[in-house]
Each structure stands twice: as C-alpha cells, then as structure tokens.
Amino acid sequence: MANLLIDSLKVRTYDAIVIGSGMSGGWAAKELTEHGLRTLVLERDGTSNT
C-alpha cells in the first residue's frame, strides 16, 4: 500500500505551477518545460460568470 502512495505523490509533483494560459502564462510554461521542469498550467473555465 505504501508504494501506491509514493507512486501517486510522484505523479502529482510539479516543479512549477503557472496560473493562466494567456500570453505570459503560456510563454512561461513553454520556457519552464524547455528547461526540463515538470510544469502544471491552470486555467479557469471561460464560461464562468465570476
């Protein structure tokens, strides 16, 4: 059971998290991944009323 938890943590671990995939966020994510960092990009749903 412990191996499953360790494997899960490895899969969900990122070196960088970019909030927003606009021009700057997209470029930042590109640069980070090109330098070998595991990068997660988060974008809100465009249909939100907030």
N, C-alpha and C positions, 0 to 999 in steps of 0.2 A: 504494500500500500504506500509506503514512503517513497518508492521510486516513481509512482504515478504523480505524487505531489511535486517532487523535484522536476520531473519532466514538464509538468504543467507550468511551473514557475519559469522554466527556461523558454517556453513557447511564448509566454506573456511578458517577457522582459524586453525593454527597449532602451536604447542609448539616448534617444531624443524623442520628444513629442512636439509636433507642430500643430498649433491651433489655427485652423483656417487654411483653405487651399487657394486663396486668392493669389495675386501676382507675387507678393512677397513670400507667402507661406509655401507656395509651390516651388519657388526658386530655392528657398531654404531647405526644403525636403530633398530636392534634387542634389544640392551641394552636400548635404549630410550623407545621403546614401552613396554618392560617388566617393566619399571619403571612408566608406566602409561601416558607417554607423547604422544600426537597426533603428529605423525611424517609423513612427506611427503618425499619421495625419488624421486629425479630427475635423469634421466639417458638420455644421448643423444642417438640418433639413431646410431646403429653400422654401418650403411651403408653410413654415411656421408663422404664426401671427404675432410673435413677440419681437 
